[in-house]
Amino acid sequence: MFQEISYYLIGGIPFVVYLGVVVFLLFFITGMIAILRKKGKTKISVKWHFRLAYFSIILGGIHLILGISSYI
């Protein structure tokens, strides 16, 4: 079942690839919030930094499970 979800094609590219791109962007944005706050260039709350980090970790776990299930 997970293999079918992972390899579901959207525009000719598997779903797991799109999920990986989203996870990468979330981790990048999470890191940028910390860097920009440290430099004083943004007023985004630390709460949002932690929320994005938790969401990134959850989606990363789902991405991991879908990626590994393709080979099991």
Secondary structure, DSSP 8 states (H G I E B T S, - for coil): -HHHHHT-EETTEEHHHHHHHHHHHHHHHHHHHHHHHHHT-----HHHHHHHHHHHHHHHHHHHHHHHHTT-
